[in-house]
């Protein structure tokens, strides 16, 4: 059986190691003597010692142990078995940096196992041997300029000054005073908290020693400001240098902008219409305020912006039109925001045309011969035959047939709302009236499908005043 002994006193108790008792005797010989076999677990009597050596040197770890044989040994590095290392000693013929670590030896027998104390192996690079030419080397070093980093500058994107936001590309410039190799480069905040490594985006020119680079920063990780810390070293000796750049301030908050006047869905009969609003940014500040009067398709600068307030004089181009107005503010960090839209209704009434009786009396006295002094190039109204609508080809004429299409073209009145009346020369009746806006510096073309014969007059009015007229005739 297995035997052990427990010893107890007032402070506690302890048990001895276990011992195995085996009794062997022939079953038919009760007079045979019993044989007591005691099996002892392994115990390390001499542990391996830690060692520090130079690369390429030989190193041996050894261990001594007692216990019931047979004993087996297994050496481990950092807790992992070393293949083939099963003796009471372990030798590395030429130790290298990769051999550094913690070594232990596990000792086993059939009864139990035990692990030795840990021994650490350190591979230490020796100090360079003193050269016989040290005086010459010292002279060479004295001839080199001191290694330093100069004019290290961290820049935000163009137009943003020294303000950046998440998603920006930062640019790095500077120079070293002599040949240098990049050791490290990282962004840190103004409390020296590490933000991110950017060494992959920086290069040092081997000929000019210029330092250049750029890096995309997806997130500044909550920093209010960042700078670049750069470390370089001399490629031929152990000299190194470090420097820090200027601060770049971080602004991830978009500006605020709103339209305060007039109220939404206001209607106006006169122009210009004064639009006012506010814009603010608590960090970098506002650099521009713009306004859109075409629903956000295009923007232009407001007329004035001062102390957070802006205004703009809006001159609508077309009467009886609803305009959707937006304001847009941009801060120094390049962030923009757009206001809620404001709807303005421009309902300028068209002036009443001259009374029909007076106009028609003059018209009835006219005929086609009165067109003889008109030219298609003149300012005013003229009639044309449509010869090729697809390619915009027209022929000036005042005589049409019912099979043809007629076009009326007004020139020289861009930027105005015009009224065109088609009047019967025989009765003086206004057969058709059109009101339309002609864009600035443009001509306007209207196309008619002819439906009746007779003599007619087209009269052009601008702001209620008759400006021109043309006679035309339609035959079968």
Secondary structure in CASP SS format (residue, H / E / C, confidence):
PFRMAT SS
TARGET T0000
AUTHOR 0000-0000-0000
METHOD secondary structure of the structure
MODEL  1
X C 1.00
X E 1.00
X E 1.00
X C 1.00
X C 1.00
X E 1.00
X E 1.00
X E 1.00
X E 1.00
X C 1.00
X C 1.00
X E 1.00
X E 1.00
X E 1.00
X E 1.00
X C 1.00
X C 1.00
X C 1.00
X E 1.00
X E 1.00
X C 1.00
X C 1.00
X C 1.00
X C 1.00
X C 1.00
X C 1.00
X C 1.00
X C 1.00
X C 1.00
X C 1.00
X C 1.00
X C 1.00
X C 1.00
X C 1.00
X C 1.00
X C 1.00
X C 1.00
X C 1.00
X C 1.00
X C 1.00
X C 1.00
X C 1.00
X E 1.00
X E 1.00
X E 1.00
X E 1.00
X C 1.00
X C 1.00
X C 1.00
X C 1.00
X E 1.00
X E 1.00
X E 1.00
X C 1.00
X C 1.00
X C 1.00
X C 1.00
X C 1.00
X E 1.00
X E 1.00
X E 1.00
X E 1.00
X C 1.00
X E 1.00
X E 1.00
X E 1.00
X C 1.00
X C 1.00
X C 1.00
X C 1.00
X C 1.00
X E 1.00
X E 1.00
X E 1.00
X E 1.00
X E 1.00
X E 1.00
X C 1.00
X C 1.00
X E 1.00
X E 1.00
X C 1.00
X C 1.00
X C 1.00
X C 1.00
X C 1.00
X C 1.00
X C 1.00
X E 1.00
X E 1.00
X E 1.00
X E 1.00
X C 1.00
X C 1.00
X C 1.00
X C 1.00
X H 1.00
X H 1.00
X H 1.00
X C 1.00
X E 1.00
X E 1.00
X E 1.00
X E 1.00
X E 1.00
X E 1.00
X E 1.00
X E 1.00
X C 1.00
X C 1.00
X C 1.00
X C 1.00
X E 1.00
X E 1.00
X E 1.00
X C 1.00
X C 1.00
X C 1.00
X E 1.00
X E 1.00
X E 1.00
X E 1.00
X E 1.00
X C 1.00
X C 1.00
X C 1.00
X C 1.00
X C 1.00
X C 1.00
X C 1.00
X C 1.00
X C 1.00
X C 1.00
X H 1.00
X H 1.00
X H 1.00
X H 1.00
X H 1.00
X H 1.00
X H 1.00
X H 1.00
X H 1.00
X H 1.00
X C 1.00
X C 1.00
X C 1.00
X C 1.00
X C 1.00
X E 1.00
X E 1.00
X E 1.00
X E 1.00
X E 1.00
X E 1.00
X E 1.00
X C 1.00
X C 1.00
X C 1.00
X C 1.00
X C 1.00
X C 1.00
X C 1.00
X E 1.00
X E 1.00
X C 1.00
X C 1.00
X C 1.00
X E 1.00
X E 1.00
X E 1.00
X E 1.00
X E 1.00
X E 1.00
X E 1.00
X E 1.00
X E 1.00
X C 1.00
X C 1.00
X C 1.00
X C 1.00
X E 1.00
X E 1.00
X E 1.00
X E 1.00
X E 1.00
X E 1.00
X E 1.00
X E 1.00
X E 1.00
X C 1.00
X C 1.00
X C 1.00
X C 1.00
X E 1.00
X E 1.00
X E 1.00
X E 1.00
X C 1.00
X H 1.00
X H 1.00
X H 1.00
X E 1.00
X E 1.00
X E 1.00
X C 1.00
X C 1.00
X C 1.00
X C 1.00
X C 1.00
X E 1.00
X E 1.00
X E 1.00
X E 1.00
X E 1.00
X E 1.00
X E 1.00
X E 1.00
X C 1.00
X C 1.00
X C 1.00
X C 1.00
X C 1.00
X C 1.00
X C 1.00
X E 1.00
X E 1.00
X E 1.00
X E 1.00
X E 1.00
X E 1.00
X E 1.00
X E 1.00
X E 1.00
X C 1.00
X C 1.00
X C 1.00
X C 1.00
X C 1.00
X C 1.00
X E 1.00
X E 1.00
X E 1.00
X E 1.00
X E 1.00
X C 1.00
X C 1.00
X C 1.00
X E 1.00
X E 1.00
X E 1.00
X C 1.00
X C 1.00
X C 1.00
X C 1.00
X C 1.00
X E 1.00
X E 1.00
X E 1.00
X E 1.00
X E 1.00
X E 1.00
X C 1.00
X C 1.00
X C 1.00
X C 1.00
X E 1.00
X E 1.00
X E 1.00
X C 1.00
X C 1.00
X C 1.00
X C 1.00
X E 1.00
X E 1.00
X E 1.00
X E 1.00
X E 1.00
X E 1.00
X E 1.00
X E 1.00
X C 1.00
X C 1.00
X C 1.00
X C 1.00
X C 1.00
X E 1.00
X E 1.00
X E 1.00
X E 1.00
X E 1.00
X E 1.00
X E 1.00
X C 1.00
X C 1.00
X C 1.00
X C 1.00
X C 1.00
X C 1.00
X C 1.00
X E 1.00
X E 1.00
X C 1.00
X C 1.00
X E 1.00
X E 1.00
X E 1.00
X C 1.00
X C 1.00
X E 1.00
X E 1.00
X E 1.00
X E 1.00
X E 1.00
X E 1.00
X C 1.00
X C 1.00
X C 1.00
X C 1.00
X C 1.00
X C 1.00
X E 1.00
X E 1.00
X E 1.00
X E 1.00
X E 1.00
X E 1.00
X E 1.00
X E 1.00
X E 1.00
X E 1.00
X E 1.00
X C 1.00
X C 1.00
X C 1.00
X C 1.00
X E 1.00
X E 1.00
X E 1.00
X C 1.00
X C 1.00
X C 1.00
X E 1.00
X E 1.00
X E 1.00
X E 1.00
X E 1.00
X C 1.00
X C 1.00
X C 1.00
X C 1.00
X C 1.00
X C 1.00
X C 1.00
X C 1.00
X C 1.00
X H 1.00
X H 1.00
X H 1.00
X H 1.00
X H 1.00
X H 1.00
X H 1.00
X H 1.00
X H 1.00
X C 1.00
X C 1.00
X C 1.00
X H 1.00
X H 1.00
X H 1.00
X H 1.00
X C 1.00
X C 1.00
X C 1.00
X C 1.00
X C 1.00
X C 1.00
X C 1.00
X C 1.00
X E 1.00
X E 1.00
X E 1.00
X E 1.00
X E 1.00
X E 1.00
X E 1.00
X E 1.00
X E 1.00
X C 1.00
X C 1.00
X C 1.00
X C 1.00
X E 1.00
X E 1.00
X E 1.00
X E 1.00
X C 1.00
X C 1.00
X E 1.00
X E 1.00
X E 1.00
X C 1.00
X C 1.00
X C 1.00
X E 1.00
X E 1.00
X E 1.00
X E 1.00
X E 1.00
X E 1.00
X E 1.00
X C 1.00
X C 1.00
X C 1.00
X C 1.00
X E 1.00
X E 1.00
X E 1.00
X E 1.00
X E 1.00
X E 1.00
X E 1.00
X E 1.00
X E 1.00
X C 1.00
X C 1.00
X C 1.00
X C 1.00
X C 1.00
X E 1.00
X E 1.00
X E 1.00
X E 1.00
X E 1.00
X E 1.00
X E 1.00
X E 1.00
X E 1.00
X C 1.00
X C 1.00
X C 1.00
X C 1.00
X C 1.00
X E 1.00
X E 1.00
X E 1.00
X E 1.00
X E 1.00
X E 1.00
X C 1.00
X C 1.00
X C 1.00
X C 1.00
X E 1.00
X E 1.00
X E 1.00
X E 1.00
X E 1.00
X E 1.00
X E 1.00
X E 1.00
X E 1.00
X C 1.00
X C 1.00
X E 1.00
X E 1.00
X E 1.00
X E 1.00
X E 1.00
X E 1.00
X E 1.00
X E 1.00
X E 1.00
X E 1.00
X E 1.00
X C 1.00
END
